[in-house]
């Protein structure tokens, strides 16, 4: 049961955030709240010790402090900042978080370049009325960075502590 929750909640929240950001250029607060609340409930049930549990929350706090600073100077959207922090909670301090941040930045760079190229192409005029592409084509809005955060999260998730625990349980270890 816990394994199912781990493999459903995290990916579903990231997928919802990506689609929501692509369609509306917003990431609902409930996505981050669900990630935080579900981790807070699930992690102790996996046998995670309290020190490690606290370090996961410390990871979230550090990432939130950095991303809030970026939000304050206009370098990042508020939904992106909250999603990144809530995802950091699932990754904890260590390599999974570093992997997530680096991959999200790399995917974000590729996404940004692709969108900027698309916005400077003649195709953007034809995509303006398309539900999926209207924000990608609109030069007056930012980049739906929730897409890059979701892809980075999907890539880093198998190495996260809860996913590793769930894989081990499923393998019978």
FENPE-V644421 format. One record per residue. RES is the residue in three letters. SS is DSSP state (2 for helix, 1 for strand, 0 for the rest). D_LAST is the distance of its C-alpha to the last C-alpha in whole Angstrom. Layout:
BEGIN
{{RES SS D_LAST} {RES SS D_LAST}}
END
This chain:
BEGIN
{{UNK 0 16} {UNK 2 15} {UNK 2 13} {UNK 2 17} {UNK 2 19} {UNK 2 17} {UNK 2 18} {UNK 2 21} {UNK 2 23} {UNK 2 23} {UNK 2 24} {UNK 2 26} {UNK 2 28} {UNK 2 28} {UNK 2 29} {UNK 2 32} {UNK 2 33} {UNK 2 34} {UNK 2 36} {UNK 2 38} {UNK 2 38} {UNK 2 40} {UNK 2 42} {UNK 2 43} {UNK 0 42} {UNK 0 41} {UNK 0 37} {UNK 0 37} {UNK 2 36} {UNK 2 34} {UNK 2 32} {UNK 2 31} {UNK 2 31} {UNK 2 29} {UNK 2 26} {UNK 2 27} {UNK 2 27} {UNK 2 24} {UNK 2 22} {UNK 2 24} {UNK 2 23} {UNK 2 19} {UNK 2 18} {UNK 2 19} {UNK 2 17} {UNK 0 14} {UNK 0 14} {UNK 0 16} {UNK 0 19} {UNK 2 22} {UNK 2 23} {UNK 2 21} {UNK 2 22} {UNK 2 25} {UNK 2 25} {UNK 2 24} {UNK 2 27} {UNK 2 29} {UNK 2 28} {UNK 2 29} {UNK 2 32} {UNK 2 33} {UNK 2 32} {UNK 2 35} {UNK 2 37} {UNK 2 37} {UNK 2 37} {UNK 2 40} {UNK 2 42} {UNK 2 42} {UNK 2 43} {UNK 2 46} {UNK 0 47} {UNK 0 47} {UNK 0 44} {UNK 0 41} {UNK 0 41} {UNK 2 40} {UNK 2 38} {UNK 2 36} {UNK 2 36} {UNK 2 34} {UNK 2 32} {UNK 2 31} {UNK 2 31} {UNK 2 29} {UNK 2 26} {UNK 2 26} {UNK 2 25} {UNK 2 22} {UNK 2 21} {UNK 0 22} {UNK 0 24} {UNK 0 23} {UNK 2 22} {UNK 2 21} {UNK 2 25} {UNK 2 27} {UNK 2 25} {UNK 2 26} {UNK 2 29} {UNK 2 30} {UNK 2 29} {UNK 2 31} {UNK 2 34} {UNK 2 34} {UNK 2 34} {UNK 2 36} {UNK 2 39} {UNK 2 38} {UNK 2 39} {UNK 2 42} {UNK 2 44} {UNK 2 43} {UNK 2 44} {UNK 2 47} {UNK 2 48} {UNK 2 48} {UNK 2 50} {UNK 0 53} {UNK 0 53} {UNK 0 55} {UNK 2 52} {UNK 2 52} {UNK 2 55} {UNK 2 54} {UNK 2 50} {UNK 0 52} {UNK 0 52} {UNK 0 48} {UNK 0 46} {UNK 0 43} {UNK 0 45} {UNK 2 48} {UNK 2 46} {UNK 2 45} {UNK 2 49} {UNK 0 50} {UNK 0 52} {UNK 0 52} {UNK 0 49} {UNK 0 46} {UNK 0 43} {UNK 0 40} {UNK 0 37} {UNK 2 35} {UNK 2 34} {UNK 2 33} {UNK 2 31} {UNK 2 29} {UNK 2 29} {UNK 2 28} {UNK 2 25} {UNK 2 24} {UNK 2 23} {UNK 2 22} {UNK 2 20} {UNK 0 16} {UNK 0 16} {UNK 0 17} {UNK 2 15} {UNK 2 14} {UNK 2 14} {UNK 2 11} {UNK 2 9} {UNK 2 10} {UNK 2 9} {UNK 2 5} {UNK 2 6} {UNK 2 8} {UNK 2 6} {UNK 0 4} {UNK 0 0}}
END
